[in-house]
Amino acid sequence: MELAREDKVKDLLEKQKFNQKEIAEMTDPQIEYYHWLYFEDFVYDYM
């Protein structure tokens, strides 16, 4: 679980949506949500 969080944090930092301090204050569900928001593609996006 911790490794997955680190990977998602790294992706969000690279995308420059949040800074290190903001991410450090987030809970795991928040990080998962934002990662989903910015990185997951859905079929509906292409309709």
Secondary structure, 3 states (H helix, E strand, C coil): CHHHHHHHHHHHHHHCCCCHHHHHCCCHHHHHHHHHHHHCCCHHHHC
